Every structure is written in C-alpha cells, then in structure tokens.
Amino acid sequence: DAKTTQPNSMESNEEEPVHLPCNHSTISGTDYIHWYRQLPSQGPEYVIHGLTSNVNNRMASLAIAEDRKSSTLILHRATLRDAAVYYCIFQGTGNQFYFGTGTSLTVIP
Amino acid sequence: GAVVSQHPSWVICKSGTSVKIECRSLDFQATTMFWYRQFPKQSLMLMATSNEGSKATYEQGVEKDKFLINHASLTLSTLTVTSAHPEDSSFYICSARDLNNSPLHFGNGTRLTVT
C-alpha cells in the first residue's frame, strides 16, 4: 500500500493559518503528493498536488520536505467552509491511490 | 475544471436485487477510473481500478463477481452491485484521471441502502 500518516484531528481559529502535516516515507522519487478534502456525504475535492517544489494555488500552498518524506498543506486563512477531512495520498506501485485516515479539521469561529 | 458525474446520488433497493452505478467524465477522457467504498466515519477504501477496454483490477478481499465493473469507453465506467445485501449498504465513490501525474477527479458519490 502507498501509506500516509496524518494526525486524526486538528483545530484552528477562523482567519488563522493552518498547517496540516503528512508523512509519506515510502514515496518514490517520481510520485506526486496529492491533497484532497471531503465534506460529509460528498466526494473528495482536489486541493493541490506537487512533486518536489513548493506549490501554490488559490486554495492552499503545499510545502514538500527536501527528502520528500513529508509535506505540509497550508491554508493561509482558515474559514468555516474549510472545515473538512483532509487527505494526503500518493500513487502506489500498481497505479492505485490509497486513502489513510485523514485529518479532520475543525475551524472555530 | 474536470468534472466527474456519478449517478444515481442515492438508491434504495431490496435484498437480492442488483444495482448499477454510473460514473462519467464530462469534459475529459478518463484512461483510469477508481471505485471506492466508504462506511460511516471511515476513510475511503479502494475497491478496484479500471482502465478503458481492459478488465478491472480488484483489491484483495473485494469479490469481482459481486462488484462488476465495466469501463467500456473513455468517459464511462459502471459498477454493478449484484445480489445486494444489507451489508453492502455504503457510500460508493468513483474517481477518474486522464493522464499520469494529473490529479484525481471525484464524483459526488452514491448512497446505497439495501433493505
């Protein structure tokens, strides 16, 4: 399995930055790191993905460690709509994507 | 952006009947589609990976004769739950990608309830 490890839950105050960590020590040199988030009773939503360099888009930033064994998803200003379960995943050797337990983010008004 | 449409969004069926769930990529060609199952308060569990025109690859413990997957075109994959039983009640989610290293695009899921 392509295994990732994330904290089960995190809290953030509204309009504060949030750093969501992920460990992926078995990732290969050519696998992208993907982040998705899921609201209850919905399919996951793409957030961001990257290979080596830090990545930015309108939703978030992705900071990837130099050894690529960990990464951090950064939400610059958390809003109530950012409350969700966040998953980091990468592609396994057989082209599959396996989900770990994810991090349930609570945003406090 | 890339859109994946999944239908139906919910279905209730009687035990012993079969249910078909469709997954369509609306604005891109999906070379690979994935089917997941999610039980309440749990993560997504990969059931199978399907490539257009070839047989699906099932994960260990997933019965291929019970969960029939057909990926007949680059925009459509179907999952048929045959002889459904109450323990098959779950949230089924499909996803698709067009190219390697591109992100996955997910459908909104199908809530299956077997009575």
Interface residues (C-beta under 8 A of the other chain):
Chain A: Y32 H34 Y36 S41 Q42 G43 P44 E45 Y46 H49 L51 Y87 G94 N95 Q96 F97 Y98 F99 G100 T101 G102
Chain B: V4 Q6 T32 F34 Y36 S43 L44 M45 L46 T49 T57 E59 F91 I93 S95 N101 P103 L104 H105 F106 G107 N108 G109 R111
